[in-house]
Amino acid sequence: MAKMATRSNLASPLPPSLIAEIERRRGGLARHMARAVVALVSWDASTGAPPDRAAIARACEAGLDLFLATAREARPATSRELREVAQLGILQARGSQSVEPVLAAYRIAARVAWDAILGAWRDHPEATPESMVVTANYVFSALDQVAAEVTSTYLHAREQHMLRGTRARTRLFHSLISDTFDSELALQKQALAVNVTMASGYVALVVKSEEPIAALLPDLELPPRTLADTTDPHTLVVLWPVDTERREEGARELLASLQTRVHGRVRAGLGGDHPGLRGISRSYLEALQAVEVGRKLRPTALLHHYDESAPYLVMAQNPLVAERYVAHVLGSLLAADAKGSLLETLEAYLTRGSVKEAAADLHLHRHTVLYRLEKLRELVGPTLDEPATRMRLQLALDLRKLV
């Protein structure tokens, strides 16, 4: 993704008046971004305490400097500039914490910056539609570059942190998921040295637990050639050989077994199948993303597939597009539904598929649900029961949870 981002077409420089305005507001804007990150990012037991607010503000300033430097000169970011904005990822890695909150933090910071740019420049004579499109391209290209560099730097820093004093088998495992080995031949030799028989490729399963899970690792019943290790006390990573039969069924059985042995909730993400040992790190990142999206969209589900989450991830990467879509589909409903009861009814009706089951879910009389559905038809259109309309509404409801 980093290579794609740095090749983005940034040939059109931004108007000097906009760059000067952002430079003037740089310090205050960075503090505003930092406040939003601290307030809105979910930092829980599995992700650790948030970094120091001053560190977040410095990261936001570095992100603004990256944006200004690339926009002023109409060029891609340098490796040094990208490293500077990846410091939060390094802090998370050294604390053996998840990278997902950091990526969420940058998405929130980018949205705050975009809103501030619009507010500062909307009425300026040079703020033409064309220049606003160019500005949006710079903002979201910078976000893509930052996300890619944070993830890459995080994985490298975490691997270095984990390898200090760890067993050779653990070093092998972390080399696989972070793609830091020199060649597949060298990796096969490393595996033979620790008596590990490897498959030709693997699919990653990332399991997140509210309670510490590392102590359960020795007792797991896994197929031959399966590799497993913990990346932090609450995260288990299982690499399933690509040629394993009943892979998904085996994953579900493992999750069901874990759920009976830990007190808190367990959920997992399954990455895609990518060729060779080099494909493991990509599958691993996909599994991490699937867990995060699944936690927000389907919090009661045990297993989330990346391939099923991909459409949401594509749209959520550009918050401006996602927010516009939500406003287009649900704008009238959100404006009229101050208490949220109609929104709650719509979600229950789409999920359960019938008035009777929606009423049971909401603990309401079916006539109340029928009344609310009539109000919904007035707000979102009369074709509420048509498959295309249901799909459009469900997508908007799901995106609203992600942006």
C-alpha positions, 0 to 999 in steps of 0.5 A: 500500500505504501508503494501505491500511495507514493506513486499517487498523482500529486502533480497539482500543487495546492494554492499558496493561500491554503498552505499558508493558512494551514501553517498558521494554524499548525500548532492549534490544529495538532492539539485539536487533532490530539484531543479528538484522538484521545477522546474517540479512540477505543483503548481497552484492555487488549490495546493498552492505555493510550500514549501520552497526549503530548506524544499524540500531539507530536505525531499529529504535528508530524502528520501535518508537516508531512501533508504540508511538505508534500502539498507545497512541492507536489511530491510524494513523501520521503522515507524519513518523513514517513518514519517520523509519523510512524512513532505511535506505531513504535510505541505500541509495538514496544508495549506489546499492544495492538496497532489497530487503535493507532490506525483508528487514531490517524483516521480520526485525526485526518477527519478533524484536519479535513474539517478544519481545512474546509472551515478555514478555506471554504469562503476563500476566493481560490476555493474552487471545486477543482482545488477542493478535489485536489486538497482532498486527494492530498489529505487521503493520499497522506492518510494512506501513506501514514497507515501503510508506514505505521503498520510496517514500522509497527510490525518491524519494531514489534518483531525486534522487541519480541525477539529479544531473549525469545526462543528460536521457534518464536523467532521463526513465527514472528519472522513469518507474520512480519515478513522479515526473513531473507528468503524462503530457503533460509526460513526453511533451514531455520524451521528445520533447526527447531524441528518444525515441518512447514507447509507451502503456505498458511492462512492467518487466524487472529484471536482476540480475548478479553482475558489473557490467553497465552497460558492456553497455548500449550493445550491447543489441539491443532492440525499437523504443521499448524503454527501458533503463538501469542503476540501479546497476552490477549492475542493468539495467532494461528497459522493454518496450512493452506491445504488443511481440510475443514479449515473454517470448521476447525477454526470455529471448533478452536474458538468454541473451545477457547470460549469455554475456557476463558471468562471474557468474550473471544472473537477472531478474524480470518485472513485470505489465502495468499501464495507462498510464505511471503503471503503470510504477513498479508493474511495476518494483516487482513485477519487483524482488520477483520477482527477490528471491523467485525468487533464494530459491525457484528459484536456477537459473532465469533469469527469474521472473514476478511473477504466479507469485511473488504467492502467496508474497509475499502469505503471506510478508508476514505471517511469523506466518501463513507460519511457522504454515503451515510448522509445520502441514505440515512440523512432524513432518518437521522435528522428526524430521529433524535431519540434513535428509536427508529434507527434501532427499529430499522436495524433490528428489522433488517437483521431479523427479517420479520416484524415478529422477531424484531419486536422480540429483539426490541422487547416491544409489541409488534404493533409498535414495530409496525407503526415505526416501520410506517414512519421509516417508509416515510423517511427512507422510502416506501420500498423498504422490503425490496432487496436492493433497498435493504442492502443499501440501508444495511451498508449505510448502517454498517458504515455509520459504525466505522466512520 
